[in-house]
Amino acid sequence: MIAITGATGQLGRLVIDCVLTKVPAEKVVAIVRSPAKAQDLAAKGVIVRQGDYNNPATLEKALAGVERLLLISSSEVGQRAPQHQAVIDAAKRNGVKFVAYTSLLHADRSPLGLAEEHRQTEAALAASGLAYALLRNGWYTENYAASIPSALKFNAFTGAAADGRIASAARQDYAAAAAAVITQAEPVNKIYELAGDSSYTLAEFAAEIARQSGKPIAWHPLAQQDFAALLIEAGLPQGLAEMLADSDAGAAQGGLYDESGTLSQLIGRATTPWQETIAAALKASQA
Ligand SMILES: NC(=O)c1ccc[n+]([C@@H]2O[C@H](COP(=O)([O-])OP(=O)(O)OC[C@H]3O[C@@H](n4cnc5c(N)ncnc54)[C@H](OP(=O)(O)O)[C@@H]3O)[C@@H](O)[C@H]2O)c1
């Protein structure tokens, strides 16, 4: 049996759909915090089990009989190391044979502040004695495409990544990679540095939004602190604003760049061009 945590999340839902193209639904366990949000998954025939990263007893039950586990990293930044440790401990107690974990691109040397909790989880996996794979995911192109509505509103695209090149891929690409690793007998304790086939600077990203929308979109580079202040002024919680500004500053240092081509090799096709993700976001913003 294959289990996927975070199955009601954006990545988790895409992974479930990819896994279902390879494995019968009755062998797939969707581990979710709120089963009420997983009715669509149950309708696909997958086994839905409740499991909260903050509640080890639920994890223990959710992992019964599971052989291969995809641990999708929690979205509760700041609490993730103990949460992931709880999943790893429950996996060990249940005799899970293989754990794949969604980490961050070049987590071992990444300048992004977000990398620290991933480093702690990678260390916990190594110490656990379990067989594992590290899916070190780069940025989702959707992260930057989410700013398209405000770019259209203000005719400006802002960020703190300076001239850093960003090799992002679509969430769907990372989902296909996770599904491949969790369903195939992959070599164990392997590290996958996953990123898009092509890269851009945020100036190029802004120019592409302008080209596709036919609207003037100016690129306004900001210093990290100024970008964080702007995001807070726009209504984002302080922690999230600071995290996004820090990630951009890390991207300025090359933290979101990789040219290994590992992601496209793993999924057997090219990654989704970032221009296509912009096109989809523009279409959604006009709907
Ligand atoms: N590579 C990137 O660019 C990037 C960007 C953003 C995030 N991430 C990381 O990748 C992960 C997956 O991305 P995503 O887009 O799918 O994020 P997402 O849509 O926010 O999904 C996060 C998932 O984590 C689950 N979760 C949070 N706290 C939990 C808890 N205490 N117990 C059990 N489950 C819990 C959520 O459950 P609910 O459905 O109940 O909320 C949700 O299913 C994120 O959680 C984050 O660690 C990566």
The ligand as a MOL file (V3000), in Angstrom:
LIG
                    3D

  0  0  0     0  0            999 V3000
M  V30 BEGIN CTAB
M  V30 COUNTS 48 52 0 0 0
M  V30 BEGIN ATOM
M  V30 1 N 8.2110 24.3460 -3.8170 0
M  V30 2 C 7.4450 25.3930 -3.5930 0
M  V30 3 O 7.4220 26.3810 -4.3490 0
M  V30 4 C 6.5180 25.3810 -2.4390 0
M  V30 5 C 5.6050 26.4190 -2.2820 0
M  V30 6 C 4.7260 26.3540 -1.2170 0
M  V30 7 C 4.7930 25.3150 -0.3190 0
M  V30 8 N 5.6990 24.3190 -0.5070 0 CHG=1
M  V30 9 C 5.8090 23.1570 0.4090 0
M  V30 10 O 5.2430 22.0400 -0.2700 0
M  V30 11 C 4.1120 21.5480 0.4530 0
M  V30 12 C 3.0280 21.1380 -0.5210 0
M  V30 13 O 2.6850 22.2640 -1.3190 0
M  V30 14 P 1.1600 22.5930 -1.5990 0
M  V30 15 O 1.1620 23.5850 -2.6820 0
M  V30 16 O 0.3770 21.3560 -1.7390 0 CHG=-1
M  V30 17 O 0.7370 23.3010 -0.2170 0
M  V30 18 P -0.7320 23.3330 0.4190 0
M  V30 19 O -1.7670 23.3510 -0.6350 0
M  V30 20 O -0.7050 24.4540 1.4210 0
M  V30 21 O -0.8480 21.9360 1.1880 0
M  V30 22 C -0.2900 21.7360 2.4350 0
M  V30 23 C -0.8560 20.4320 2.9740 0
M  V30 24 O -0.3030 20.2250 4.2830 0
M  V30 25 C -1.3810 19.7860 5.1030 0
M  V30 26 N -1.1280 20.0670 6.5080 0
M  V30 27 C -0.7950 21.2260 7.0790 0
M  V30 28 N -0.7130 21.0900 8.4090 0
M  V30 29 C -1.0300 19.7880 8.6690 0
M  V30 30 C -1.1320 19.0300 9.8540 0
M  V30 31 N -0.9260 19.5840 11.0640 0
M  V30 32 N -1.4350 17.7280 9.7580 0
M  V30 33 C -1.6490 17.1480 8.5510 0
M  V30 34 N -1.5790 17.8230 7.3840 0
M  V30 35 C -1.2820 19.1260 7.4630 0
M  V30 36 C -2.5640 20.6050 4.6230 0
M  V30 37 O -3.7770 20.0460 5.0800 0
M  V30 38 P -5.1860 20.7670 4.7670 0
M  V30 39 O -5.5310 20.3670 3.3420 0
M  V30 40 O -6.1030 20.1910 5.7730 0
M  V30 41 O -4.9650 22.2400 4.9120 0
M  V30 42 C -2.3710 20.4840 3.1220 0
M  V30 43 O -2.9280 19.2730 2.6530 0
M  V30 44 C 3.7200 22.7100 1.3880 0
M  V30 45 O 3.0480 22.2300 2.5300 0
M  V30 46 C 5.0600 23.3290 1.7060 0
M  V30 47 O 5.7470 22.5930 2.7240 0
M  V30 48 C 6.5450 24.3280 -1.5510 0
M  V30 END ATOM
M  V30 BEGIN BOND
M  V30 1 1 1 2
M  V30 2 2 2 3
M  V30 3 1 2 4
M  V30 4 1 4 5
M  V30 5 2 4 48
M  V30 6 2 5 6
M  V30 7 1 6 7
M  V30 8 2 7 8
M  V30 9 1 8 9
M  V30 10 1 8 48
M  V30 11 1 9 10
M  V30 12 1 9 46
M  V30 13 1 10 11
M  V30 14 1 11 12
M  V30 15 1 11 44
M  V30 16 1 12 13
M  V30 17 1 13 14
M  V30 18 2 14 15
M  V30 19 1 14 16
M  V30 20 1 14 17
M  V30 21 1 17 18
M  V30 22 2 18 19
M  V30 23 1 18 20
M  V30 24 1 18 21
M  V30 25 1 21 22
M  V30 26 1 22 23
M  V30 27 1 23 24
M  V30 28 1 23 42
M  V30 29 1 24 25
M  V30 30 1 25 26
M  V30 31 1 25 36
M  V30 32 1 26 27
M  V30 33 1 26 35
M  V30 34 2 27 28
M  V30 35 1 28 29
M  V30 36 1 29 30
M  V30 37 2 29 35
M  V30 38 1 30 31
M  V30 39 2 30 32
M  V30 40 1 32 33
M  V30 41 2 33 34
M  V30 42 1 34 35
M  V30 43 1 36 37
M  V30 44 1 36 42
M  V30 45 1 37 38
M  V30 46 2 38 39
M  V30 47 1 38 40
M  V30 48 1 38 41
M  V30 49 1 42 43
M  V30 50 1 44 45
M  V30 51 1 44 46
M  V30 52 1 46 47
M  V30 END BOND
M  V30 END CTAB
M  END
